[in-house]
Amino acid sequence: MSHISPDPEPERSSGLEPGGGVPPGETPPAESSLPEAGPRETHNPPKGWSKAPMAVILILVVLIAAFFLAYALALIL
């Protein structure tokens, strides 16, 4: 991966004074995107949910849905 400098290149940017300043009335050069702005995170790779927490969540959802279904049936009858 190569590093992309966010600073403008004075020889290719119009309207820059020596030293990189912008004269009054001139629009400054646009920012480039910063793809390497943050640190590289290798300690938390995106591998998805593990099976145990997902199973617990699904069981809770099914139990809550069953409770509300039973409650609705009890109100109707």
C-alpha positions, 0 to 999 in steps of 0.5 A: 500500500502506498501512502497518498499525501493529502497536501497539494502539489505546488507545481501542479496547483494553480493559485498557490503562492510560494510556501503554499499560501493562497492569495485573497480571492483565490479558491484553495485547492480541494482536499484529497480523500484520506484513505490512510487517515487512521491506524490499521486495525488488525486486532478486530477483523470483521468475521461476523458473529460467533455462533453462541451469542447469535443463538442466545439472541435468537432464543430470546427473540423466539421466547419474547415472540411466543410470550406476546403470541400467548398473551394475545391469544389469552386476551382474545379467548 
